[in-house]
Every structure is written in C-alpha cells, then in structure tokens.
C-alpha cells in the first residue's frame, strides 16, 4: 500500500495551497483623498511633526496606506489588510474633517492614551517598520499636539455641555 502522508506529499500540498492563496489579492484601491479634511491640514501641524505622524500612523489610520512588496504575499497580505481596515475604521486621520467636534476630541484623548501606553504603532508593525518606532521626544511631541488640540467636549455629560457652551473661552 502507498504511503499518503509522506513529507514530500505534505510539502507539495502546502506549496500548492500557498500558490492558490496568491489568487486572492487584497483591495489596494485608494479612497478619495481630500487634503482639506486631513488632520495635519486642519490642525496646521508643523511639517516635521506631520511627517512623523504620517510615517508612524498613516499606514493604518488614513486613506493613504503604503503597500510595500510583501503586501502582495498571501496570507501575510490578508493579515495586513485586516489591520488597515480595522485601524482606519476606528480612527481615520484622512477623514478628520468629517468628525464631529466631540468625536474628534474623544479620538484625540484616545491617541494620547495609546501613545502613553506604547500600544501604537502596533508592535507587529514595528518588526518590519523599524523606522516607525517613536523616539521619546517624538512621542512627547505627538502627545502634546494631540492634547493641545483637545476641546474636552467628550469629557462632559450632555446636559452639562449645553449649559457651559457659552461660558467657554
Ligand atoms: C499596523 C497598523 C497600525 C498602526 C501603524 C497604528 N495603528 Fe492604531 N490601531 C490599529 C488597529 C488595528 C486598531 C484597532 C484595534 C486595536 O485597538 O488594537 C487601532 C486603534 C487605535 C486607536 C483606538 C481608536 C478607537 O477609537 O478605538 C487609536 C487612538 C490609535 N490606534 C492611534 C494610533 C496612533 C496615534 C498611531 C501612530 C503613532 C497608530 N495608531 C498606528 C492599527 C494601527
């Protein structure tokens, strides 16, 4: 009787499967880009800091992710695309202009928290994108920027907000 589960058979099957995976390409079409809605434009971010933000966060949190060669290789590409979809769904710097001021404030708060806890950029991303690792000063600068743009609207309960609307400076 023939042996079916030989190392050779298994290897060939795995290779065939991997090859088959390559037919399932990820969607790399770019969404419409409107610089006027972009976070860096709207908050008049200094260019050096804007480029730090773009280099460390925009691959997952914008409508302009970069797609290096390895994003062509399935199943890695599926995993990367999942991060891009999920990341930009939670926070999209390219669509900042569409956020209500309360939502924007809440996102700014979360950005500060994620940076403080070193949760972002995702650690798996930093394995390849070693240049996206924030230095201590870059991290502080970003955190200060996020914090300075806050209105603290999202901290307040609804009723209180309405009463205080006119008192605010
Ligand atoms: C490799 C992709 C990737 C990069 C790069 C990245 N993020 Fe994220 N981010 C995600 C994903 C995926 C989520 C949603 C799941 C989670 O919270 O882990 C997320 C969630 C967030 C959230 C929570 C948003 C919410 O409303 O829940 C904030 C804030 C955030 N990221 C900020 C940043 C900042 C700031 C940077 C750059 C310093 C950054 N991220 C870089 C993938 C990324």
Boltz pocket constraint, residues with backbone or C-beta under 6 A from the ligand:
constraints:
  - pocket:
      binder: B
      contacts: [[A, 53], [A, 56], [A, 57], [A, 58], [A, 59], [A, 60], [A, 61], [A, 82], [A, 83], [A, 84], [A, 86], [A, 87], [A, 90], [A, 91], [A, 107], [A, 110], [A, 111], [A, 112], [A, 114], [A, 115], [A, 120], [A, 121], [A, 122], [A, 125]]
      max_distance: 6.0
